[in-house]
Amino acid sequence: MWDFRIGQSLGLMVKTLPFLLFRLAVYFGVALAYVLMTGVGAGVGWGIGGFGDEGFRAASTFWGGVVGFGIVGAIMYVLREYLLYMVKAGHIAVLVELLDKQPLPEGRGQIDHAATVVKERFGQASVLFGVDQLIKGVLKTLTGLARGVFRLLPIPGARQFIRLIELFLRIAVGFIDEVILAYCIRTRSENAWASSREALVLYGQNYKPMLKNAAWLALIVYGLSFVVFLVMLAPAALVAYLIPGGWSATGVVVALLFAWSVKVALLEPFAITCLMQAYFKTIEGQQPDPEWEAKLDGMSKPFRKLKERAREAGGQGQAEAASAESSG
């Protein structure tokens, strides 16, 4: 049915408890920031609304909440590279070592160790972010291959069905870019752009079994996220009641925020651990297929961009080595 072991993934998650607590602190902090700033904005709007009638007060309260929410959203946009670098990639680095049964250094925290590993593989956060964005672009192309298969099927009401399939595939593929990053970390490559290309070719030549595993995990993760959302509705309703001029819709938004924080803090690393198992098991003993590499070169501009960046990084590395030799 799938190519991963849930028990093993849960065991690896327990071993990375410091990172899970770190993720919970970060993402629950983000959710709380959204709630608090929305409440503050709504409170300011409610106060300003006192200068007008009831309709004006309701509108100013609403827009105050929107502004508060938007401020946190803008801050999160600025911090997205840091979150990918320190939180997501760092956790992947530790999980890769545990999956390969490598002992973690003694007397050194997991988070500090992970930061060192990520810096060795990718250097600056901007490099990791650039690699990740190109990986996502290539994955969209590969998802298009699967989408094309469904378009050929003679299914009644096919258009609506294909739209549903496209949405589901986008959700499923959302976990796979971090598995590609895991390959870069696992192979200890000094050229993240080149190893990402290699990992994507290996993924492409195995995209059917990998999409199957990703689809199962998408169902599990989003099913559990919906359960968390339902559980969060009651406390979220209380929070909505405390916000000035509270709206019933606020409770739903707050519940969604806290369900999101549980998803990214706990459920996503579980899904990525499972996909790492499936990916490394599937590609074991394989070499990148030149035909698949040529196919991706022809289909995907981000894949070609990875080749350019790999050449540039390789050239820089050779120049640095030559400089070191001459100075020695």
N, C-alpha and C positions, 0 to 999 in steps of 0.2 A: 504493500500500500504506500509506504514511504521509506526513505533510505536513512533515517536517523533514529536514534534511541532517546526517547523522552527521559528515561531514568538517568542516563548518562549526562544529558544536558542539565537536568536539575541538580545532579551532583556537582557538576562544574560550577553552576551558579552559586551553590552554597560555599564553595571554596573561594569565590570572589566576593564574599560578603562585604569586605570594606568598600569595594567598588559599588556594590548594590546600595549600600547606605549613602555613599557619595552621590549616586545618581538620584536616589530618593530625595536627598537634601536639596540638590540642584533643581530638580523638576517640580517638586512640591513648592519650593521657594518661588519658582517662576509662576506657578498657578496662584499662589497666595498674592504675589505682586500684581497679577492681573485683577484679582478680586478686590484687593485693597485700593489700587489706583482707580478702578472703576467706581468703587464706593466713594472715594474722595472726590472724584470728578462729578459724580451724581450729587454729592452733598453740596459742592460749590454751585452747581447748576440749580439745585433746589433753593439755595440762598439767593442767588441772582433772580430766580423766578418770583421771589417775594415782591419784586417791583412791578409785577404785572398780574394778570388774572390767572385763573386756574389752568387754562389752556397754555398760556405762556410758561407757567411754572412746570407743567408736565413736559413741554418741549425742551426747556432749558435743562431740566434734570436728565432727560434722555441724552441730549447732546453732550452734557458734562460727562456722563458715564462713557459715552463713545470716545471722547477725547482722552479720558484717563486710560481706557483700554488701548487706544492707539499709541499712547506714549510708551507703554510697556512693549507693545508690538514693535515699535521702532528700535527700542533698546535691544530686544531679542534679535532683530535683524543684524544689528551691529555686532552682537556677540556670537553669531552663528558659527564663525570660524573657530572661536575659542571652544565652543561646546563640542564641535566635531573633533577638535584636536585633543582636548584634555579629557572629555567624558567618553565619547563614543569610541574613538580610535584607541584611547588608553585602555578601555575595558576589553576591546578586541585583542590588544597585544597580550594581556594577561590570559585571556581565554585560549589563545593560540598556543601559548606555552604549556598550559595545563592540558589541552587536548593532545599535545605531542608528548605528554608525560615528562615535561621538563620541570625540574624543581625551581621554584622562585628563590631569588637571593635571600639569605637569612639576614636579619637585622636591618631590613630595609622595607619600608612600606610599599604595598602594591601600587599605590597611586604614583609615588615617586619613581618606582621602577618602570612603570608603564610610560611615564612621561619621557624617561631616558630612551626607551626602546622606540617610541614614536619619533622622537627627535633624530635618532640615528637613521631611521628609514626615510623620513620625509623632510627633515630640516624644519623650516618655518611652517607655521599654521597656514599661511597663504598657499604654500605649495600643496599641502594635503587637500585644502579646499579646492584648488584648481584641478587636481587629479580626480577628486570625487565628482566634480561637476561634469568633467569629460566622460567619466565612467557612466554617469546617469544618462548622458546623451547617447552613448553607444547602446545601453540597455533599452532605451526607447526604440531604437532601430530593431533590436532583437525581438522585442515585444510585438513590433509590427509584423514580423514573420509569422508569429503565432496567430495574430489577428487576421492575416491574409488567409490562413487555412480555414478559419471559420467563415470567411466571406464566400468561400467556394462551396460551402455546404448548402444543399437545397432545403432550408428549414423555413416553414411557414412563420411569418412575422419576423423574418431574419434581421431586419434593420434594428428593431428594438433589442433583440437577443444579442446582436453584435455589440451594441452600445453597452449592454450590461457586462459582456465578456471583456470589453476594453477597459471598463472601470475596474473590474476585478483583477485583470492582469496588471494594471498600473499599481494597484494596492499590493499585489503579490511581489512585483519586481522591486517595490520600495525597500525590501530588506536586503536585496542581493548586492547593492553597491558596497555595503560594508563587508560582505564576504570577499569581494574582489580586493578590498584593502587588506583583509586578513591574509590573502595569498601573498601580497607584497611583504607583509611582516614575516610570514612564515618562511619565505624563501631568502630572507635577509638580503634582499636586493639593494644595491646602492643607487639604482636608477629606478625610482618608483614609476616613472612614465612608461619605461620599457616593460617592467614586470606587470603593470596594469594591462598593457596590450596583450601580453602572453596569457594572463588570467582570463581576459575577455574572449580570446580565441578558444581557450579550453572550455569556457562557459558556453560559447556559441555552438561548438560541436557537440555539446551535451545539453542544449537548451530545453529539449522536451522533458527529460527526467528532472532537470532542475526547476522548470516551471511547475511540474507536478508537485514537487516537494514544497515550493514556495506557495502554491495554491492551498495546500493542506494547512500550512502554517498561518496563512492569512485568515482562513476560516477559524482556526483555534484562537488566534490573537484577537481578532475583532469580535468573536463571540464572547470571549472573556471580558473584553473591554466594555461590551454592552451590559454584561452582568454588573461590572463595577459601576457603570453609569447609573443603573437602576438603584444600586445600593446607596450611591451618593446623592440621590434626589432628595431624600429627607433632610440631611444636614444642609444641603444647598438651598432648600426652601427657607430654612431658618435664616441663612445668610441674606437671601433676597428680601426677607421681611425686615431685616435690620438696616438695609440700604434705604436712604431717604426716598420717599415716593416709590418704594419698591414695586417692581412689575413682576408678574408671574413668570414671564419669559426669563428673567434674571436667574431664577433657580435652575432652569434647564441649562443655561450657559455655564453657571458655576459647576454644575454636575458634570458637564462635558469637559471643563477644564481639569477637574480632579481625575476624571476617568482617563483623560489624555496623559496626565502626569504619571499615573500608574502604568499606563501602556508603555511610555517611553522609558520609564525607570526600571520596570521589571519584565514586562511581556516582550518588548522588542529584543533585549539581550538574550532572552530565552529562545526566541525565533532565530536570531542570528547564530546562536550556538548550534541549534539543530541544523540550520542550513550549512554551516561550516562543516559539520560532520558529513552531510550528504555530498557536498561539493568535493571535499578532499577524498572521500571514498570513491566518488564517480570518476575523478580524473587520475586516480592512482595508476601509475605506469604509462600514462598517455603523454604524447608530445603534441604541441600545437600543430594543427593541420594547415599546411600552406594554402590549400584551397579555401579554407574558412577564413584565413587571414586576408586573402585576396578578395573574397566576397565582402568582408566587412570594410576593407579599404574602398571598395566600389560603392558601398551602400551608405557609409556613415562618415560624415565630416568630422565629428569628434574623435573617431578612431584614427583618422589621418592626422588630426591635430596631436594626438598622443605620440605618433611617430616623430613628428617635428620636434616636440618637446623632449622626447627620448634622445634624439640626435644632439639637441642643444645641451642637454644635461651630460651626455657622454663626452661631448667636446670640452665642456667645462672641466669635467673630471680628469681628462687627459692633460689639459693645460695645467691644472693644479699639480698633477703628478710630475709633469716635466719641470715645473717650477721648483718643486720640492727636491728633485734630483739635482738640478743645477745649483741650488743653494747648499745642498749637502756636499 
